[in-house]
Amino acid sequence: MEGIMTQARGVRVAEVQRMLRKLPDVVEGRSYGMPSFLLNGRFLARFRDGDTVLVVQLATIGERDVLMELDPRAFFFTEHYRNYPAVLVRLAEVPPALLSDVLRESWSHVVELPATRPRKARKAPKAKR
């Protein structure tokens, strides 16, 4: 843990975007109406709270617990995510190398999930006469 305490902290949004775009097959899209980074149509990550926090998909809630124990300054969750395998990352507090590792680990989990089926375009309802 001492190594984490002495590492430089803080990652700018542009650097996070570069990290995510460098991962194979990651594209920008929308998830629940929010701009997000997707892998095979599945949620991988997105910014929130004025781009000061990154939401990252994890394999398990246990992984989140480990990250929060490892570095509680950088990793946390809110009640909304209590039962969902995701972690919130304070960009001003996370060491860049640690964030890169977390994103690669997230990628390796999400890439194993089955791709989502493309959604059918909704047809406008017919006007009543």
N, C-alpha and C positions, 0 to 999 in steps of 0.2 A: 504494500500500500504506500510505503514511503516514496517509491518511484513516481506514483501518480501525483502525490502531493507536491513534488518538485518540478513536474513537467509544465511547460508553457501551456496556458489555457486560452481557449477562445478560438472559434472558427467563424469566419464571415460567411454570409449566405452564398456569395458567389463561389467560394471554395467548396461548400457543401454541394452545391449544384454540380460543380466539376467532378467531385467524388462520385456522385450518383450517376452522372452521365457516362463516366468511364466504365461502369459496370456493364457487362454484356447484356444486350437486349432491353435495357432500361429506357423507357420513354416517358415523356411528360404527357399527362392526361388529366382526367378528373375522377375523383372518387368521392361519392356522396356530395357531388356538386362542388367540391373544392379542388383547386389545382394540386396535383399529386404526381409522384413518380411511380410508375407502374412497371411490372415485369410480367410478361405474358398475360396482360390484362388484369393482373392482381395487384392490390395495394402493396407498396413497399415503404413509402415515406411521404411526408408532406410537412410543410411549414405551418405554424400557427402562432398566435399571440404576437402579431406584428412582425413575423419572421424572426422572433427571438428564441423560438422553441421548435424542435423538429420531432415529429411523431414517427417512430420507426416500428415496423412490424417485426415481431420476434417469433420464435418457434413455440415458446412456452412462457407461462407466467413465471415459472421458476428462473428462467434466464433474466427476466426483469428484476427479480429479487436479488440475484447475484450482482447485476450491474449497480443496483441501488446500494448494495452493501459495499461494493468495490469503490464507488465514488458518488456519495449522496449529494455532493455539490452539483454534479452534472446530470444525474439521472433521477427521475421521479415519475409519478403518475397521478392522475386525478380520479375522482370517484367514477367519472364516465368510463375510464379505462380499467377499472378494478378487475373485471372478469374477462378482460380481453388481452391476448398476448402482445402487448405493445409497450413501449417505453417512451417517455418524453425526455428530450435532451435539451438542457440549457446551453445554447450555442456559445454564450460568453464564458461558460465554465468548463466545457469539455476539452480535454487534450486532443489535438487533431489526430494523432496516431490512434488513440483509443476510439474516436468516432469512426475512423476509417476501418478499424477492425470490426466494430459493431455493424457497420453498413455491409461489409463483405459477408459477415456471418448471417445477417438478415437475408442478403441476396441468396446465399446458399440454401437457406430454408425455403424461400418463396419460389425459387426456380424448380424445386422438386414438386411443388403443388401442380395439379392439373390446370392447364390454361382455361381461362373463362371462355365461355361461348360468346361470340359477338351478339350484342343485343339487336333485336329486330327494330327497325324504325317504326315508330308509332304513326299510325294513320290518324289524320284529323277526323273528328267525328263528323258524320254526315249532317248537314243542315236539315232541320225538320221543315216540311212544307205546310 
